Amino acid sequence: MICSAGARFLLLLVSGVALALSACSPQQPAGTARFLAFGTLIDLTVIGVEDRAFDRISAAIQNDFAYMHKAWHAWDPGPLGRVNQLLPSGKPFAVPPSVLPLIETGKQLAEDSGHLFNPAIGRLIALWGFHSEEMDPGSLPSAEEVERLVRANPRMSDLIIEGIMLRCTNPAVQLDFGGLGKGYGIDLAIQHLRELGVENAIVNAGGDLRAIGSRDGHPWRIAIRSPTGSGVIGTLETRRDESVFTSGNYERYFTRGGKTYHHIIDPRTGYPARGVRSVTVVHREATVADAAATALFVAGPEHWHRIAQQLGIGFVLLVDEQGILHMNPAMAQRLQLLDPADHEIRLSPPLTAARTVSEPPRQAPLPTSGPAQEP
């Protein structure tokens, strides 16, 4: 059996925006649009602009995402695909301007997470079949194949950047920004919205989102998906400018012989990470929240707190395989559980104040009209 988040996943987590809107006054106009990018539905909600202005804003953001989808796809022909073709040679080459900021950001986040977040393991992801929309590897990879790639130890630190030139010291490196690109794209979209004069908005990519501002002073209320993959476990309100990202073992997976294999690969073992059902992270930057949700999932119940500290994360909810809720006290104060009596909760020591992370550098200007192309 092959399962994916698909439409069911999207319809459930779009409820976060629905809840947000339900908490708002109807006094200001609200523009909404939905489009496909990064293999998921993107929901854009903008408050306080008239229809004609929203149409222009929506078209600009859709065009941005079309450009990013084409530029950052790891397997289809495009700028990132070309980078992956050239990396094994070990020779320096000019990296496309649309990809360089992702590599720079990925290197830093990989280092900060102790390489539990590791975009360099694209060959492992392909080995398990998660590079495909269908997610059907045909058969499980052999232990020998997995061990060979783990022993090769591909890391972002194998990438050497000198100006616009890039070379790789490890031929096993293959880049896949599936755990970073969505967050980075949302941050760029928010930056563009602000440049267009928007102060109140949500950009929601399949339930992972960044919300800025408010509506008539009311905070956005966000639904947190249940770790079972259906329904909602609770809600929280954002504070002016925050991102909420979740990594779960229910998002992309397949089963073989009655055993489930999900898409979050532990780079230390080469196998899907175990011990966790889902991790939800709240952070200002969507880029950091995206990477952190993956890293904390891999870290597991014993080590998530240490990795969250290293990444400067201030709010974490981790649900382990037994359904126990692990969270730091600050997250416990914000999260409104729908059925608190149904959960065992384990509070961690406090997380120190989250570091200030600057917005990611803006890539080469995104096109404002016409098809998405790499210069």
C-alpha positions, -999 to +999 in steps of 0.1 A: +000+000+000+013+035-009+000+065+010+007+102+007-006+133+025-024+142-008-057+160-008-067+146+026-036+162+042-041+195+026-078+198+034-072+190+071-044+215+076-060+243+056-083+243+086-056+263+104-063+292+081-101+286+085-097+288+122-076+319+119-102+337+098-130+326+121-113+345+149-112+377+130-135+406+125-150+408+090-144+446+088-114+444+065-115+427+031-098+393+029-083+380-004-076+343-008-059+323-035-048+287-039-023+273-063+001+243-066+039+244-059+065+222-043+041+192-048+015+208-024-013+234-024-002+269-014-029+290+003-024+327+003-046+349+025-041+387+025-060+411+048-068+447+041-064+450+003-091+455-023-099+429-050-080+445-078-048+450-057-051+414-044-053+400-079-019+417-087-004+406-054-016+370-059-003+368-094+032+380-083+034+354-055+022+326-077+048+335-102+075+335-075+065+300-064+065+287-100+100+301-104+112+285-071+096+251-079+114+249-112+147+261-098+148+239-067+135+206-079+162+181-072+153+155-098+138+173-128+159+193-153+166+227-138+193+247-119+194+223-089+194+193-111+223+207-130+242+213-097+236+177-087+250+165-121+282+185-116+289+178-080+305+143-084+332+156-106+349+175-077+357+203-101+346+239-093+317+254-113+296+285-112+265+278-091+232+292-103+221+323-084+188+307-076+205+278-058+234+294-040+215+310-011+198+276-004+232+259-003+246+286+020+216+285+043+216+247+043+252+245+053+247+267+083+215+249+095+231+215+090+261+226+111+238+240+138+217+208+140+247+185+143+240+174+107+207+158+118+192+181+092+212+171+061+202+182+026+232+163+012+216+129+015+197+130-017+210+096-028+196+080+003+162+097-003+163+084-039+173+049-027+141+048-006+120+061-035+110+094-019+122+114-048+091+104-068+056+117-065+044+080-065+068+071-037+070+035-049+105+021-047+094-013-061+114-030-034+132-021-002+168-010-006+193-037+005+212-033+038+244-032+018+232-003-004+221+017+027+253+010+045+274+020+016+258+055+014+259+060+052+296+050+052+302+076+025+289+102+050+277+129+026+274+163+044+268+199+036+303+206+049+316+187+018+306+216-003+332+244-007+319+278-018+343+304-031+324+334-043+300+321-069+321+289-075+312+256-059+330+223-056+323+191-037+349+169-019+326+140-016+310+123-047+283+108-025+267+142-020+234+148-038+213+178-028+177+176-019+161+206-003+128+190+005+133+198+042+142+235+036+129+247+002+093+251+014+102+272+044+127+293+024+101+299-003+076+310+023+101+335+037+107+349+003+070+352-004+065+371+029+094+394+020+078+400-014+044+407+002+059+433+024+076+449-005+042+451-021+028+469+010+011+439+026+012+440+064-013+412+073-012+378+056-007+340+058+013+319+033+003+283+040+020+254+022+001+222+030-003+232+067+032+247+071+029+285+072+041+319+082+017+345+095+023+382+097+003+409+114-033+403+123-068+412+113-083+441+131-059+434+160-069+398+164-041+372+162-041+344+137-053+311+153-035+281+138-046+245+140-020+219+149-026+186+131-030+154+151+000+130+150-024+103+138-026+122+105-062+132+108-080+158+129-065+185+151-047+181+184-049+218+194-045+254+184-022+283+191-022+320+183+006+336+164+024+367+177+026+393+149+052+374+128+057+337+133+061+304+113+045+271+124+060+239+108+053+203+114+072+171+103+052+139+107+056+102+098+022+104+082+031+128+055+048+106+029+052+069+034+047+034+020+042+000+036+059-033+029+052-065+047+030-047+072+057-023+081+056+015+075+085+034+060+082+072+061+102+098+043+122+114+072+156+096+068+180+095+097+214+103+081+232+084+108+215+051+100+202+056+064+167+044+076+135+062+084+139+079+119+121+061+147+106+071+180+086+101+169+052+106+153+054+144+147+073+175+157+058+210+156+081+241+157+072+278+161+099+302+150+100+336+133+117+324+101+100+297+081+134+285+068+146+277+103+113+262+114+113+239+084+148+226+090+143+224+127+111+203+125+131+177+105+162+178+128+142+174+160+122+145+145+155+128+138+169+137+173+140+120+189+125+122+224+159+120+242+178+146+223+153+171+208+158+197+235+196+199+229+192+203+192+164+229+197+188+249+219+215+247+192+191+260+165+177+288+187+141+274+187+118+287+214+087+266+210+085+228+204+059+201+205+071+165+199+047+135+200+065+102+204+055+068+192+036+061+224+015+093+219+033+112+248+035+149+243+069+164+249+072+202+250+090+231+266+071+252+292+068+282+268+051+260+242+028+244+269+016+279+278+006+287+242-008+254+230-045+250+235-051+212+234-086+202+224-087+173+248-060+178+274-071+150+296-065+125+267-027+132+267+003+124+288+025+155+288+061+157+297+076+191+301+113+197+293+135+223+310+130+258+295+146+266+262+167+297+263+156+327+243+156+319+206+184+336+187+176+363+162+179+349+127+180+373+098+158+368+068+175+346+041+193+366+014+171+374-015+180+353-045+182+367-081+151+387-087+121+365-093+102+371-125+071+391-123+056+378-155+060+351-180+072+315-174+096+306-146+131+305-160+167+304-147+189+333-160 
